[in-house]
Protein backbone atom coordinates (compact mmCIF):
# COMPACT_ATOMS: atom_id res chain seq x y z
CA UNK A 1 0.00 0.00 0.00
CA UNK A 2 1.06 3.61 -0.43
CA UNK A 3 1.70 5.75 2.63
CA UNK A 4 2.71 9.37 3.13
CA UNK A 5 5.52 9.39 5.64
CA UNK A 6 7.96 11.51 7.58
CA UNK A 7 11.27 10.17 6.35
CA UNK A 8 13.29 12.30 8.75
CA UNK A 9 12.98 15.71 10.37
CA UNK A 10 12.05 18.10 7.57
CA UNK A 11 11.65 15.34 4.99
CA UNK A 12 8.42 13.74 3.74
CA UNK A 13 7.35 11.60 0.82
CA UNK A 14 5.42 8.56 -0.36
CA UNK A 15 6.61 5.01 0.12
CA UNK A 16 5.30 1.47 -0.15
CA UNK A 17 4.43 -0.34 3.07
CA UNK A 18 2.75 -3.68 3.77
CA UNK A 19 -0.92 -3.66 4.72
CA UNK A 20 -1.02 -4.03 8.54
CA UNK A 21 -2.69 -6.97 10.27
CA UNK A 22 -4.95 -6.70 13.32
CA UNK A 23 -4.36 -8.22 16.72
CA UNK A 24 -7.26 -10.01 18.45
CA UNK A 25 -8.84 -6.76 19.68
CA UNK A 26 -7.90 -4.57 16.74
CA UNK A 27 -9.09 -3.59 13.27
CA UNK A 28 -7.66 -2.52 9.94
CA UNK A 29 -9.47 0.38 8.27
CA UNK A 30 -9.34 1.32 4.60
CA UNK A 31 -9.01 5.10 4.48
CA UNK A 32 -11.67 7.01 2.58
CA UNK A 33 -11.19 10.58 3.90
CA UNK A 34 -8.46 12.18 6.00
CA UNK A 35 -7.58 15.67 7.19
CA UNK A 36 -4.24 17.41 7.58
CA UNK A 37 -3.66 18.92 11.01
CA UNK A 38 -1.18 21.65 11.84
CA UNK A 39 0.46 19.21 14.20
CA UNK A 40 1.47 17.06 11.21
CA UNK A 41 3.62 20.00 10.13
CA UNK A 42 4.99 20.32 13.65
CA UNK A 43 5.80 16.61 13.71
CA UNK A 44 7.72 16.88 10.46
CA UNK A 45 9.53 19.87 11.93
CA UNK A 46 10.79 17.76 14.81
CA UNK A 47 8.32 18.62 17.58
CA UNK A 48 8.21 15.03 18.84
CA UNK A 49 11.78 14.20 17.93
CA UNK A 50 13.25 12.25 15.03
CA UNK A 51 11.12 9.67 13.24
CA UNK A 52 12.11 7.45 10.34
CA UNK A 53 9.50 6.55 7.70
CA UNK A 54 6.63 7.20 10.11
CA UNK A 55 3.24 7.39 8.42
CA UNK A 56 1.69 10.78 9.21
CA UNK A 57 -1.89 11.77 10.06
CA UNK A 58 -4.36 11.17 12.89
CA UNK A 59 -7.74 12.33 11.48
CA UNK A 60 -9.53 9.85 9.23
CA UNK A 61 -12.63 7.84 8.47
CA UNK A 62 -12.95 4.73 6.37
CA UNK A 63 -14.40 1.28 5.95
CA UNK A 64 -13.45 -1.71 8.07
CA UNK A 65 -11.17 -4.00 6.09
CA UNK A 66 -10.40 -6.65 8.70
CA UNK A 67 -11.09 -7.24 12.38
CA UNK A 68 -9.45 -9.34 15.07
CA UNK A 69 -11.06 -12.42 16.56
CA UNK A 70 -12.25 -10.62 19.72
CA UNK A 71 -13.88 -7.63 17.99
CA UNK A 72 -17.63 -7.83 18.55
CA UNK A 73 -19.11 -4.52 17.43
CA UNK A 74 -17.71 -4.13 13.91
CA UNK A 75 -17.35 -6.19 10.76
CA UNK A 76 -15.70 -5.69 7.38
CA UNK A 77 -17.52 -3.12 5.29
CA UNK A 78 -18.70 -0.95 8.19
CA UNK A 79 -18.12 2.79 7.75
CA UNK A 80 -16.29 4.03 10.81
CA UNK A 81 -14.84 7.11 12.45
CA UNK A 82 -11.61 6.69 14.41
CA UNK A 83 -10.67 9.24 17.07
CA UNK A 84 -7.34 11.02 16.92
CA UNK A 85 -6.64 9.63 20.39
CA UNK A 86 -6.84 5.83 20.66
CA UNK A 87 -6.20 4.88 24.30
CA UNK A 88 -5.59 1.52 25.89
CA UNK A 89 -8.78 1.41 27.91
CA UNK A 90 -7.67 -1.16 30.43
CA UNK A 91 -4.74 0.95 31.55
CA UNK A 92 -4.98 2.41 35.11
CA UNK A 93 -4.82 5.97 33.74
CA UNK A 94 -7.78 5.30 31.47
CA UNK A 95 -9.71 3.67 34.29
CA UNK A 96 -9.06 6.78 36.40
CA UNK A 97 -10.56 9.01 33.71
CA UNK A 98 -7.33 10.14 32.02
CA UNK A 99 -7.42 8.01 28.90
CA UNK A 100 -5.04 10.14 26.85
CA UNK A 101 -2.34 9.33 29.40
CA UNK A 102 -2.77 5.55 29.08
CA UNK A 103 0.53 3.73 29.33
CA UNK A 104 2.63 6.90 29.50
CA UNK A 105 2.30 10.69 29.40
CA UNK A 106 0.23 11.29 26.25
CA UNK A 107 0.31 7.55 25.65
CA UNK A 108 -3.18 7.62 24.19
CA UNK A 109 -1.88 9.66 21.28
CA UNK A 110 -0.48 6.95 19.06
CA UNK A 111 -1.11 7.88 15.41
CA UNK A 112 1.95 9.52 13.83
CA UNK A 113 3.66 9.51 17.20
CA UNK A 114 4.38 6.01 18.48
CA UNK A 115 2.83 4.13 15.55
CA UNK A 116 1.99 4.72 11.90
CA UNK A 117 -0.77 7.22 11.28
CA UNK A 118 -3.70 7.35 8.88
CA UNK A 119 -2.21 8.88 5.72
CA UNK A 120 -2.13 5.51 4.00
CA UNK A 121 -4.46 3.25 2.08
CA UNK A 122 -4.98 1.24 5.27
CA UNK A 123 -4.29 1.89 8.94
CA UNK A 124 -4.35 -0.06 12.19
CA UNK A 125 -6.72 0.69 15.11
CA UNK A 126 -6.02 -0.75 18.55
CA UNK A 127 -8.95 -1.80 20.76
CA UNK A 128 -11.36 -1.37 17.88
CA UNK A 129 -14.59 -1.83 19.83
CA UNK A 130 -13.71 1.16 22.03
CA UNK A 131 -11.82 3.39 19.59
CA UNK A 132 -14.14 3.33 16.56
CA UNK A 133 -17.67 4.61 15.99
CA UNK A 134 -20.05 3.60 13.22
CA UNK A 135 -20.97 6.45 10.85
CA UNK A 136 -24.73 6.83 10.19
CA UNK A 137 -25.78 6.34 6.58
CA UNK A 138 -27.05 9.92 6.43
CA UNK A 139 -23.63 11.41 7.26
CA UNK A 140 -21.09 11.58 4.40
CA UNK A 141 -17.43 10.82 5.06
CA UNK A 142 -16.32 14.37 4.33
CA UNK A 143 -18.49 15.57 7.21
CA UNK A 144 -17.84 12.73 9.64
CA UNK A 145 -14.07 13.13 9.43
CA UNK A 146 -14.25 16.45 11.29
CA UNK A 147 -15.42 14.57 14.37
CA UNK A 148 -12.05 12.81 14.66
CA UNK A 149 -10.33 15.87 16.13
CA UNK A 150 -11.81 19.32 15.47
CA UNK A 151 -15.29 18.74 16.90
CA UNK A 152 -14.22 16.45 19.72
CA UNK A 153 -11.45 18.79 20.89
CA UNK A 154 -13.67 21.87 20.87
CA UNK A 155 -16.44 20.03 22.70
CA UNK A 156 -13.98 18.75 25.30
CA UNK A 157 -12.85 22.30 25.99
CA UNK A 158 -16.45 23.31 26.60
CA UNK A 159 -17.00 20.30 28.85
CA UNK A 160 -13.86 21.01 30.87
CA UNK A 161 -15.02 24.60 31.26
CA UNK A 162 -17.92 23.40 33.44
CA UNK A 163 -20.10 26.11 31.89
CA UNK A 164 -23.14 26.80 34.07
CA UNK A 165 -26.55 27.47 32.56
CA UNK A 166 -26.61 31.13 31.57
CA UNK A 167 -22.85 31.56 32.06
CA UNK A 168 -20.65 33.89 30.03
CA UNK A 169 -17.99 32.35 27.79
CA UNK A 170 -15.21 33.90 25.71
CA UNK A 171 -13.63 31.84 22.95
CA UNK A 172 -10.20 33.07 21.84
CA UNK A 173 -9.35 32.30 18.21
CA UNK A 174 -12.27 31.09 16.12
CA UNK A 175 -10.45 28.55 14.00
CA UNK A 176 -11.94 25.07 13.52
CA UNK A 177 -11.44 24.05 17.15
CA UNK A 178 -12.55 27.43 18.45
CA UNK A 179 -15.73 27.23 16.35
CA UNK A 180 -16.50 23.83 17.82
CA UNK A 181 -15.81 25.18 21.32
CA UNK A 182 -18.37 27.86 20.49
CA UNK A 183 -20.91 25.22 19.51
CA UNK A 184 -20.05 23.24 22.63
CA UNK A 185 -20.53 26.28 24.85
CA UNK A 186 -23.95 26.88 23.30
CA UNK A 187 -24.94 23.27 23.84
CA UNK A 188 -23.76 23.47 27.45
CA UNK A 189 -26.18 26.32 28.11
CA UNK A 190 -24.02 29.46 27.93
CA UNK A 191 -26.06 32.64 28.04
CA UNK A 192 -23.45 34.92 26.43
CA UNK A 193 -20.68 33.73 24.09
CA UNK A 194 -17.98 36.20 23.04
CA UNK A 195 -15.78 35.24 20.10
CA UNK A 196 -12.34 36.88 20.04
CA UNK A 197 -11.24 36.96 16.41
CA UNK A 198 -9.93 39.39 13.78
CA UNK A 199 -10.47 37.51 10.48
CA UNK A 200 -13.83 38.63 8.99
CA UNK A 201 -14.82 35.21 7.64
CA UNK A 202 -14.07 33.58 10.99
CA UNK A 203 -16.07 36.25 12.76
CA UNK A 204 -19.00 35.44 10.48
CA UNK A 205 -18.66 31.72 11.13
CA UNK A 206 -18.40 32.31 14.88
CA UNK A 207 -21.75 34.09 14.81
CA UNK A 208 -23.21 31.29 12.71
CA UNK A 209 -22.08 28.72 15.25
CA UNK A 210 -23.39 30.59 18.27
CA UNK A 211 -21.26 33.61 19.23
CA UNK A 212 -23.42 36.47 20.50
CA UNK A 213 -20.70 39.13 20.24
CA UNK A 214 -17.27 39.52 18.61
CA UNK A 215 -14.21 41.20 20.10
CA UNK A 216 -11.71 42.11 17.38
CA UNK A 217 -8.22 42.36 18.89
CA UNK A 218 -6.93 44.22 15.83
CA UNK A 219 -9.37 47.09 16.39
CA UNK A 220 -10.09 47.25 20.11
CA UNK A 221 -8.90 46.45 23.59
CA UNK A 222 -10.34 42.97 24.04
CA UNK A 223 -10.10 43.16 27.82
CA UNK A 224 -12.18 46.33 27.96
CA UNK A 225 -14.61 44.99 25.39
CA UNK A 226 -15.26 41.89 27.49
CA UNK A 227 -15.54 43.95 30.66
CA UNK A 228 -18.13 46.15 28.94
CA UNK A 229 -20.09 43.14 27.72
CA UNK A 230 -20.09 41.56 31.19
CA UNK A 231 -20.92 44.65 33.27
CA UNK A 232 -17.39 44.79 34.62
CA UNK A 233 -17.34 41.17 35.74
CA UNK A 234 -14.66 39.97 33.31
CA UNK A 235 -10.93 39.64 33.77
CA UNK A 236 -8.54 42.04 35.47
CA UNK A 237 -5.59 41.23 33.20
CA UNK A 238 -5.33 39.76 29.73
CA UNK A 239 -3.11 40.21 26.71
CA UNK A 240 -4.55 42.87 24.41
CA UNK A 241 -3.31 41.44 21.15
CA UNK A 242 -2.69 37.85 20.19
CA UNK A 243 -0.74 37.85 16.96
CA UNK A 244 1.67 34.94 17.39
CA UNK A 245 1.64 34.95 21.17
CA UNK A 246 2.64 31.58 22.61
CA UNK A 247 0.33 29.62 24.93
CA UNK A 248 2.89 29.84 27.74
CA UNK A 249 2.81 33.65 27.52
CA UNK A 250 -0.97 33.55 27.32
CA UNK A 251 -1.20 31.48 30.49
CA UNK A 252 1.20 33.76 32.37
CA UNK A 253 -0.77 36.85 31.33
CA UNK A 254 -4.07 35.15 32.24
CA UNK A 255 -3.19 34.39 35.85
CA UNK A 256 -5.69 36.97 37.12
CA UNK A 257 -8.61 35.98 34.91
CA UNK A 258 -12.11 36.30 36.36
CA UNK A 259 -11.12 36.53 40.03
CA UNK A 260 -8.12 37.17 42.32
CA UNK A 261 -7.67 33.39 42.73
CA UNK A 262 -8.95 31.72 39.56
CA UNK A 263 -9.08 27.99 39.10
CA UNK A 264 -7.51 26.95 35.81
CA UNK A 265 -8.63 23.72 34.15
CA UNK A 266 -6.10 23.42 31.34
CA UNK A 267 -6.67 20.99 28.51
CA UNK A 268 -4.04 20.38 25.84
CA UNK A 269 -4.81 18.50 22.68
CA UNK A 270 -1.22 17.97 21.62
CA UNK A 271 -2.02 17.35 17.98
CA UNK A 272 -3.48 20.76 17.37
CA UNK A 273 -4.73 23.04 20.06
CA UNK A 274 -5.11 24.09 23.64
CA UNK A 275 -8.39 24.70 25.38
CA UNK A 276 -8.15 26.61 28.62
CA UNK A 277 -11.15 26.97 30.85
CA UNK A 278 -10.86 29.46 33.68
CA UNK A 279 -13.35 30.35 36.35
CA UNK A 280 -13.05 32.10 39.67
CA UNK A 281 -14.95 30.57 42.57
CA UNK A 282 -14.88 33.78 44.55
CA UNK A 283 -16.41 35.67 41.64
CA UNK A 284 -19.09 33.01 41.34
CA UNK A 285 -19.99 33.33 45.01
CA UNK A 286 -20.31 37.09 44.72
CA UNK A 287 -22.26 37.02 41.45
CA UNK A 288 -23.94 33.61 41.17
CA UNK A 289 -26.05 34.61 38.18
CA UNK A 290 -23.15 35.83 36.01
CA UNK A 291 -20.31 33.28 36.14
CA UNK A 292 -17.58 33.84 33.57
CA UNK A 293 -15.54 31.21 31.76
CA UNK A 294 -12.92 31.46 29.04
CA UNK A 295 -12.10 28.90 26.37
CA UNK A 296 -8.91 29.43 24.44
CA UNK A 297 -8.13 27.65 21.18
CA UNK A 298 -4.62 28.29 19.85
CA UNK A 299 -1.67 26.28 18.59
CA UNK A 300 -0.11 24.57 21.56
CA UNK A 301 2.93 22.57 20.66
CA UNK A 302 5.02 24.58 23.10
CA UNK A 303 2.50 24.27 25.91
CA UNK A 304 3.97 22.68 28.98
CA UNK A 305 0.99 20.80 30.35
CA UNK A 306 -1.18 18.04 28.96
CA UNK A 307 -4.41 16.84 30.50
CA UNK A 308 -6.58 16.11 27.48
CA UNK A 309 -8.96 13.29 28.29
Long-range contacts (C-beta under 8 A, 24 or more apart in sequence): 1-120, 1-121, 1-122, 2-120, 2-121, 3-55, 3-116, 3-119, 3-120, 3-121, 4-55, 4-56, 4-57, 4-119, 4-120, 5-53, 5-54, 5-55, 5-56, 5-119, 6-43, 6-44, 6-51, 6-53, 6-54, 6-56, 6-112, 7-52, 7-53, 8-50, 8-51, 8-52, 9-44, 9-45, 9-46, 9-50, 9-51, 10-44, 10-45, 10-46, 11-44, 12-44, 12-56, 15-53, 17-55, 17-116, 17-120, 19-65, 19-121, 19-122, 20-116, 20-122, 20-123, 20-124, 21-66, 22-66, 22-67, 22-68, 22-71, 22-124, 22-125, 22-128, 23-68, 23-126, 24-68, 24-69, 24-70, 24-71, 25-68, 25-70, 25-71, 25-126, 25-127, 25-128, 25-129, 26-67, 26-68, 26-71, 26-124, 26-125, 26-126, 26-127, 26-128, 27-64, 27-65, 27-66, 27-67, 27-68, 27-71, 27-74, 27-80, 27-124, 27-125, 27-128, 27-132, 28-64, 28-65, 28-66, 28-67, 28-122, 28-123, 28-124, 28-125, 29-60, 29-62, 29-63, 29-64, 29-65, 29-80, 29-82, 29-122, 29-123, 29-124, 29-125, 29-132, 30-62, 30-63, 30-64, 30-65, 30-121, 30-122, 31-60, 31-61, 31-62, 31-118, 31-119, 31-120, 31-121, 31-122, 31-123, 32-60, 32-61, 32-62, 32-63, 32-79, 32-141, 33-60, 33-61, 33-62, 33-141, 33-142, 33-144, 33-145, 34-59, 34-60, 34-61, 34-118, 34-119, 34-145, 35-59, 35-60, 35-145, 35-146, 35-148, 35-149, 35-150, 37-84, 37-149, 37-271, 37-272, 38-272, 38-299, 39-270, 39-271, 39-272, 39-301, 40-112, 42-301, 43-112, 43-113, 47-301, 48-113, 54-112, 54-116, 54-117, 55-112, 55-116, 55-117, 55-118, 55-119, 55-120, 55-123, 56-112, 56-117, 56-119, 57-111, 57-112, 57-117, 57-118, 57-119, 57-120, 58-84, 58-109, 58-111, 58-112, 58-117, 58-118, 58-148, 58-149, 58-271, 59-84, 59-118, 59-145, 59-148, 59-149, 59-150, 60-118, 60-119, 60-123, 60-145, 60-148, 61-135, 61-141, 61-144, 61-145, 61-148, 62-123, 62-141, 64-132, 65-122, 67-128, 68-128, 71-128, 71-129, 72-129, 73-128, 73-129, 73-132, 73-134, 74-128, 74-129, 74-132, 74-134, 78-134, 79-134, 79-135, 79-141, 79-144, 80-132, 80-133, 80-134, 80-135, 81-132, 81-133, 81-134, 81-135, 81-144, 81-145, 81-147, 81-148, 82-118, 82-123, 82-125, 82-131, 82-132, 82-148, 83-131, 83-133, 83-148, 83-149, 83-152, 84-109, 84-111, 84-148, 84-149, 84-152, 84-269, 84-271, 85-109, 85-110, 85-308, 86-110, 86-111, 86-125, 86-126, 86-127, 86-131, 87-127, 87-130, 87-131, 88-126, 88-127, 89-127, 89-130, 97-309, 98-307, 98-309, 99-309, 100-306, 100-307, 100-308, 100-309, 101-306, 105-306, 106-270, 106-306, 109-270, 109-271, 146-176, 149-269, 149-271, 149-272, 150-176, 150-177, 150-180, 150-272, 151-180, 151-183, 153-177, 153-180, 153-269, 153-272, 153-273, 153-275, 153-308, 154-178, 154-179, 154-180, 154-181, 154-182, 154-183, 154-184, 154-275, 154-297, 155-180, 155-181, 155-183, 155-184, 155-187, 156-184, 156-267, 156-269, 156-275, 156-308, 156-309, 157-181, 157-184, 157-267, 157-275, 157-276, 157-277, 157-295, 157-297, 158-183, 158-184, 158-185, 158-187, 158-188, 158-275, 158-295, 159-184, 159-188, 160-265, 160-267, 160-275, 160-277, 160-309, 161-185, 161-188, 161-265, 161-275, 161-277, 161-279, 161-293, 161-294, 161-295, 162-265, 162-277, 162-279, 162-293, 163-188, 163-189, 163-190, 163-293, 164-189, 164-291, 165-189, 165-191, 166-190, 166-191, 166-289, 167-191, 167-192, 167-290, 167-291, 167-292, 167-293, 168-192, 168-193, 168-194, 168-229, 168-230, 168-233, 168-234, 168-290, 168-291, 168-292, 168-293, 169-193, 169-194, 169-292, 169-293, 169-294, 169-295, 170-194, 170-195, 170-196, 170-215, 170-226, 170-234, 170-292, 170-293, 170-294, 170-295, 171-195, 171-196, 171-206, 171-211, 171-294, 171-295, 171-296, 171-297, 172-196, 172-242, 172-294, 172-295, 172-296, 172-297, 172-298, 173-197, 173-242, 173-296, 173-297, 173-298, 174-199, 174-202, 174-203, 174-205, 174-206, 174-211, 174-297, 175-202, 175-273, 175-297, 177-269, 177-272, 177-273, 177-275, 177-297, 178-206, 178-295, 178-297, 179-205, 179-206, 179-209, 180-209, 181-275, 181-295, 181-297, 182-206, 182-209, 182-210, 182-211, 183-209, 183-210, 185-210, 185-293, 185-295, 186-210, 190-293, 192-229, 192-230, 194-225, 194-226, 194-229, 196-222, 196-242, 217-241, 217-242, 230-290, 230-292, 231-290, 233-283, 233-287, 233-290, 233-292, 234-258, 234-292, 235-292, 235-294, 236-260, 242-298, 245-298, 246-302, 247-274, 247-296, 247-298, 247-299, 247-300, 247-302, 247-303, 248-302, 248-303, 248-304, 250-276, 250-296, 250-298, 251-276, 251-303, 254-278, 254-294, 257-294, 258-283, 258-292, 258-293, 258-294, 259-283, 259-284, 265-307, 266-305, 266-307, 267-307, 267-308, 267-309, 268-300, 268-303, 268-305, 268-306, 268-307, 268-308, 269-300, 269-308, 270-300, 270-301, 270-306, 270-308, 272-299, 272-300, 273-297, 273-298, 273-299, 273-300, 274-298, 274-299, 274-300, 274-303
